[in-house]
Amino acid sequence: MPIGATSDGTQDAPKDRTPNASRNASRADRGAAPAGNGGRGSRSGRPGGKPVAPKRKRKATARDWIGGARLRTLPLSLAPVAIGTGAALLLDDGQWRPLLTVLCFAVAVFLQIGVNYANDYSDGVRGTDAHRVGPARLTGAGIAEPRTVLTVALAFFGLAAVAGLAIVVLTGHWWLLLVGAVAIAAAYFYTGGKKPYGYAGLGELVVFVFFGLVATAGTTFVLSGRVSSESWLGGAAVGFLSCAVLMVNNIRDIDQDRRAGKKTLAVRLGSGASRVVFVLFLVFAYAILGFYTIFFPLAGYVFFTLLLTAPAGIITATARTPRELILALQLTSIGALFFGFGLGWAFAF
């Protein structure tokens, strides 16, 4: 029987037995494009069959690094120092020590920026930031190497330590080194280490202590060598405002934190109760302010900050979107800044 003939005597077209032809026929049977120079098969579906190169993640820009510093949180570090400075001026009859004051502000700011980068690193490597609804983080978004972010955090902690050491040298109060070391440790272990306290719902308590009482009373002591009731109560007031900022931030992230196993106070209380606590933090701060209006007439003007914080309370109580809660956070943070400088001014003058 001739090659290509059928059993009934008819003859098919000759078949190409070359390996390429066999592969092409197999591709054609499956409905795939033949592998030839003009129409090679492609997993990407692109003409010519060249696979699509995977997208490379962009590198962090200067703007990203500035964003990582979370400048909107800096008012929470400036406000207690302002109140503490005012309380010190009250104790020393207006005698101002500018160099020490600048150093106190430097410690607070460097510590705040350091803790922000440390949180970025720790939450990023744990995967907590994988489903963020707020601004993207350097580590979580994969635009900066975790080790680099940690190095930057440690650099700012180092700057805070240097400023603190200068304060100790100038004042001679060497025991303040221990206070500084505890403050840096508290800043790092908020989300760092094996058992971060921020994941156990203790963030607001530590913020109240360090960004309220310690920062305010510590500033007063550095500048005057004493601590007064104005620095303690003023520190409590600004501490409550700092807690309010942290609370509204955590309300925004409740669902994401719950999935990540981050049991913040907001996660433990739930959305409704957390919103009530946020408002209570504001009420406590302004109750202390109301007390001081009895003794310091200028303190009454600080109530103008309610133009910022009252709307923040309303927004937080009624918010349904993360964007609204971010606005409430910003308003509360700015309100805390004016609150701190206003009350400090009232104490001083």
Number of C-alpha atoms within 10 A of each C-alpha: 7 7 10 13 13 11 8 6 10 8 12 10 8 9 10 10 8 9 9 13 14 13 13 17 17 13 15 13 11 9 9 14 17 19 19 11 9 10 13 17 19 16 10 12 13 13 12 15 17 13 12 11 7 6 6 7 10 10 12 16 12 9 8 16 16 11 15 22 21 16 13 13 21 20 22 28 28 25 35 39 33 28 35 39 33 31 34 32 22 21 20 15 11 14 13 15 14 10 12 21 19 14 19 28 22 21 26 25 23 23 26 28 26 28 26 21 27 29 25 26 29 24 20 20 17 14 14 19 25 18 16 17 14 14 12 18 24 25 28 23 17 17 17 20 15 19 12 13 23 18 16 19 25 19 15 22 27 17 17 26 20 15 20 23 18 16 24 17 10 13 16 11 13 13 9 17 15 10 14 17 14 13 18 20 14 19 23 23 19 22 24 23 10 7 11 18 20 20 20 17 18 15 20 21 16 19 22 22 17 21 29 32 23 23 30 36 29 26 30 31 19 24 27 22 14 16 20 17 10 23 31 21 21 31 30 24 29 34 32 27 35 28 25 30 26 21 25 30 19 21 24 25 22 23 17 18 21 15 11 17 12 23 20 25 23 27 23 15 16 14 17 12 13 23 23 13 18 24 21 16 22 25 17 17 23 21 12 15 22 16 13 20 17 11 11 17 12 18 21 17 13 22 18 13 19 18 11 19 25 18 15 29 27 13 18 26 20 12 18 11 11 16 13 16 25 21 17 26 26 20 23 27 26 20 24 32 23 20 32 30 22 24 31 29 21 23 27 22 13
